[in-house]
């Protein structure tokens, strides 16, 4: 590095340090605030960076080319693939449909690109799964009225007599005469079709009649919930449509949280990584739990990112808009916690530790709970005694209800763990000696002195936190 570059770098660092020390912040536009949040909310998770953020932020990133590139894959067929006990995917690498089967017959989500695709691929797939008089196709739930989602709907109705459902705002002039789902009803509600209860959520924005569906499915014999999104890209320029999309993202987030939905998929399978999961199942075989089950925490993070991308794009198109930034929080138990004599957790987000917030610790199955306030490092420590906690038996849940500040919303989070003697943390710390922050073996919860390095001092610290006399094998 040249002398003048070193000088410039020194001045920049000094200015940054001075600004930080005085508590000043660089001015940010509304657009920049939400773009920053969309990045920081990824939490460093590669799948949150791509595909989730990459596609939801394709317009504010000025990178719509990634969507256009995916459209070229609409001719690449994906064979019928079972993704859960009673759910299959059929379609292309660009867009497809989900087939649901139970003892009453079939339900399909979306209606294919065109009639030929329905005749040549979807109907044969249904027949291979048992479509017939004893197992009819009861209905097709159409996520929205674009041709690549309902192009084969008329053929479905003609060939099987199935009922076609579509959001009312997209239903005008549809030859297949759908049963309409009222697009003006913005709260979730249930319908029954094919022996299934399906939760319906109107999500205008991609189209006026876009509709999302929560499906109760089975995975490894256990009930899980799958959300199928009603639409992908937001409008490129219509401020009212973008505002609708933003509202739909927020209501979808609330629904996913309230129903504790386990997984989600978009008919455009590249959009949220569903295609990669399908290919994993094809390569590895379907596992239990299915590779499609990503968990509620990860799903909520993904939709919070999408919400921030939408807020950024709205601000870009209408600089007068002002909506709060959503910050995804994360709770993590500290080393030797939850243990017989230690219950502590750290609350943080992409901006750093979250101080002065209330964390509630509860002992599952007992109703016992205690609350604690996070310190400057985001650490909350339970000062109450639940009684003798049993390693391997008792389970503690730490929860943060969320908080609202000036221009920000800190989203709630929770973490559950079974009480442990501390031996597993001690063993993990020993195996991670020398690991530095950013490396795979590094775990912040084991770095007791927060110096970015797992070393002998951390191991000694964990040992001191354990119940005296504990013997680890």
PyMOL commands that set and color helices and strands:
alter all, ss='L'
color gray80, all
select helices_A, chain A and resi 3-21+30-40+46-56+65-71+115-128+147-150+153-160+168-170+239-259+274-284+296-317+423-431+444-446+456-465
alter helices_A, ss='H'
color red, helices_A
select strands_A, chain A and resi 77-84+87-92+96-102+105-109+137-141+163-167+179-181+189-193+196-202+211-219+222-228+263-265+325-327+329-333+344-349+352-353+358-363+369-373+379-381+395-400+403-405+408-410+413-418
alter strands_A, ss='S'
color yellow, strands_A
deselect
rebuild
show_as cartoon
